[in-house]
Amino acid sequence: MHWRDTLTKAIVIVGLKKVRDNASRVASRLPGIEVVARTKVPRSSPEVGAAMLAGGATPTRRPRRSAGAFRGAKVK
């Protein structure tokens, strides 16, 4: 492989349905407990935040860089 063919950044592919289903599964198995959505990646995708919220999680209330993923998130 030639040095110009190497990636200069990592690419992560996320299954949004899996994120939503996982949040839903966790929230449904913990009745009475608030499940808080939290992304761990700076500048996370709003779609990932929206998937967690759609699954029943609530956004984190602590102001952090990762909270930006929830700013544009809309629950469908």
Secondary structure by P-SEA (a helix, b strand, c coil): ccccccccbbbbbbcaaaaaaaaaaaaaacccbbbbbbbccccccaaaaaaaaaaccccccccccccccccccccc
